[in-house]
Amino acid sequence: MPRKPKIAIVGAGSLANSLAPALRHSGYTITEVISREAPRSRQSARNLATKVGAQAVTAPTATLEATLLWLCVPDRQIRAVAASLAGRAHGNVRFAFHSSGALTSRELARLRKDEIAIASVHPLMTFVPGARPSLAGVPFALEGDSPATRLAKAIVRDLEGKSFVLPAKRKAAYHAWATMTSPLLLAFLVTLEDAARAAGLTRDDSRRKSLPIIRQTLANYSRLGPGHSFSGPIIRGDAETVARHLAVLRRHPEARAVYLALARSAMRTLPVNNRKELGKLLQG
Ligand SMILES: NC(=O)c1ccc[n+]([C@@H]2O[C@H](COP(=O)([O-])OP(=O)(O)OC[C@H]3O[C@@H](n4cnc5c(N)ncnc54)[C@H](OP(=O)(O)O)[C@@H]3O)[C@@H](O)[C@H]2O)c1
């Protein structure tokens, strides 16, 4: 097998639009970008194919003259796409990856009949339209057949990512954690905007005013660790202040529920003073 196998990408959404250019930049040839038939799907595939020097095709017209098939489709589509390509991929294709964080490589099991080695290869990064994050230093969770995970490891190294092996039975828990690192962190930031409304701030104002302290908190967390980054009324043991917060947030019940859940978590995991008083307050 050549050191850098040719790759066909299925899908032209958020992940594919970061991954395919990064692969190309690392010296991989992208042969085809495979889309569904709908005009909008085909247009997205054409746009991406143009960027990476590939052919835009639909599944029935794909030549599959690649060594690796990389499925970048939503989790719920992975099994169906694998089934639709099974039987046709025999010959050149020797490996197939998908990039779901939650699902295991078994979603691709239909391709094993074509003697294709399968793996799940999940980058722990957020990909959205309009942002193209660097993959340097990004952890990639690998799971699947040994020849496929070996290839994935080499590709991740070329992308300057950091691969690690994840047992199949841990994938759902891993992805619950991964979902908290970005999508639910973002949901938390939006909950902050709700809480800011109680102080008379608009959402935009909340976002602008909160970014400096959020950035510094992340910098402290990274450099000093969680315990030494914790400030505010809970570490000071200011129970009366916390009681005022809970009272004023009664009119914003969702923000209050998040405040309570996080304050209880802080009681378990971070340095706290006046634990008894705070504990009583946070019960209700
Ligand atoms: N986005 C992230 O932050 C992120 C991070 C890590 C891993 N992932 C994983 O990456 C995978 C893709 O996620 P995404 O966020 O890139 O999704 P997305 O933005 O919704 O893109 C999905 C792409 O797949 C295409 N597609 C859907 N069904 C298809 C089919 N049957 N045949 C061919 N193409 C099909 C869609 O095209 P049309 O709908 O236009 O046909 C679209 O281009 C998922 O497994 C996800 O778990 C995503």
Ligand as a Chemical Component Dictionary entry (heavy atoms), coordinates in Angstrom:
data_LIG
# 
_chem_comp.id                   LIG 
_chem_comp.type                 NON-POLYMER 
_chem_comp.pdbx_formal_charge   0 
_chem_comp.three_letter_code    LIG 
# 
loop_
_chem_comp_atom.comp_id 
_chem_comp_atom.atom_id 
_chem_comp_atom.alt_atom_id 
_chem_comp_atom.type_symbol 
_chem_comp_atom.charge 
_chem_comp_atom.model_Cartn_x 
_chem_comp_atom.model_Cartn_y 
_chem_comp_atom.model_Cartn_z 
_chem_comp_atom.pdbx_ordinal 
LIG N1  N1  N 0  -19.377 18.844 13.332 1  
LIG C1  C1  C 0  -18.579 18.468 14.332 2  
LIG O1  O1  O 0  -18.203 19.277 15.176 3  
LIG C2  C2  C 0  -18.092 17.030 14.413 4  
LIG C3  C3  C 0  -16.993 16.756 15.251 5  
LIG C4  C4  C 0  -16.515 15.462 15.314 6  
LIG C5  C5  C 0  -17.143 14.452 14.608 7  
LIG N2  N2  N 1  -18.227 14.743 13.825 8  
LIG C6  C6  C 0  -18.867 13.626 13.100 9  
LIG O2  O2  O 0  -18.763 13.865 11.714 10 
LIG C7  C7  C 0  -19.870 13.273 11.042 11 
LIG C8  C8  C 0  -20.500 14.337 10.161 12 
LIG O3  O3  O 0  -20.955 15.395 10.966 13 
LIG P1  P1  P 0  -21.120 16.885 10.378 14 
LIG O4  O4  O 0  -21.226 17.770 11.588 15 
LIG O5  O5  O -1 -20.105 17.147 9.352  16 
LIG O6  O6  O 0  -22.564 16.772 9.723  17 
LIG P2  P2  P 0  -23.207 17.763 8.632  18 
LIG O7  O7  O 0  -22.573 19.109 8.691  19 
LIG O8  O8  O 0  -24.675 17.632 8.819  20 
LIG O9  O9  O 0  -22.780 17.130 7.236  21 
LIG C9  C9  C 0  -23.225 15.866 6.864  22 
LIG C10 C10 C 0  -22.974 15.695 5.381  23 
LIG O10 O10 O 0  -23.368 14.367 5.021  24 
LIG C11 C11 C 0  -24.185 14.447 3.863  25 
LIG N3  N3  N 0  -25.055 13.268 3.809  26 
LIG C12 C12 C 0  -26.090 12.968 4.619  27 
LIG N4  N4  N 0  -26.592 11.766 4.266  28 
LIG C13 C13 C 0  -25.857 11.328 3.212  29 
LIG C14 C14 C 0  -25.903 10.171 2.399  30 
LIG N5  N5  N 0  -26.809 9.220  2.624  31 
LIG N6  N6  N 0  -25.003 10.039 1.396  32 
LIG C15 C15 C 0  -24.070 11.003 1.173  33 
LIG N7  N7  N 0  -23.987 12.142 1.906  34 
LIG C16 C16 C 0  -24.873 12.290 2.922  35 
LIG C17 C17 C 0  -24.922 15.758 4.027  36 
LIG O11 O11 O 0  -25.380 16.197 2.768  37 
LIG P3  P3  P 0  -26.921 16.574 2.433  38 
LIG O12 O12 O 0  -27.711 16.515 3.691  39 
LIG O13 O13 O 0  -26.806 17.938 1.824  40 
LIG O14 O14 O 0  -27.326 15.538 1.430  41 
LIG C18 C18 C 0  -23.794 16.642 4.523  42 
LIG O15 O15 O 0  -22.974 17.072 3.464  43 
LIG C19 C19 C 0  -20.802 12.739 12.129 44 
LIG O16 O16 O 0  -20.580 11.356 12.299 45 
LIG C20 C20 C 0  -20.358 13.487 13.365 46 
LIG O17 O17 O 0  -20.604 12.748 14.555 47 
LIG C21 C21 C 0  -18.707 16.003 13.693 48 
# 
loop_
_chem_comp_bond.comp_id 
_chem_comp_bond.atom_id_1 
_chem_comp_bond.atom_id_2 
_chem_comp_bond.value_order 
_chem_comp_bond.pdbx_ordinal 
LIG N1  C1  SING 1  
LIG C1  O1  DOUB 2  
LIG C1  C2  SING 3  
LIG C2  C3  SING 4  
LIG C2  C21 DOUB 5  
LIG C3  C4  DOUB 6  
LIG C4  C5  SING 7  
LIG C5  N2  DOUB 8  
LIG N2  C6  SING 9  
LIG N2  C21 SING 10 
LIG C6  O2  SING 11 
LIG C6  C20 SING 12 
LIG O2  C7  SING 13 
LIG C7  C8  SING 14 
LIG C7  C19 SING 15 
LIG C8  O3  SING 16 
LIG O3  P1  SING 17 
LIG P1  O4  DOUB 18 
LIG P1  O5  SING 19 
LIG P1  O6  SING 20 
LIG O6  P2  SING 21 
LIG P2  O7  DOUB 22 
LIG P2  O8  SING 23 
LIG P2  O9  SING 24 
LIG O9  C9  SING 25 
LIG C9  C10 SING 26 
LIG C10 O10 SING 27 
LIG C10 C18 SING 28 
LIG O10 C11 SING 29 
LIG C11 N3  SING 30 
LIG C11 C17 SING 31 
LIG N3  C12 SING 32 
LIG N3  C16 SING 33 
LIG C12 N4  DOUB 34 
LIG N4  C13 SING 35 
LIG C13 C14 SING 36 
LIG C13 C16 DOUB 37 
LIG C14 N5  SING 38 
LIG C14 N6  DOUB 39 
LIG N6  C15 SING 40 
LIG C15 N7  DOUB 41 
LIG N7  C16 SING 42 
LIG C17 O11 SING 43 
LIG C17 C18 SING 44 
LIG O11 P3  SING 45 
LIG P3  O12 DOUB 46 
LIG P3  O13 SING 47 
LIG P3  O14 SING 48 
LIG C18 O15 SING 49 
LIG C19 O16 SING 50 
LIG C19 C20 SING 51 
LIG C20 O17 SING 52 
# 
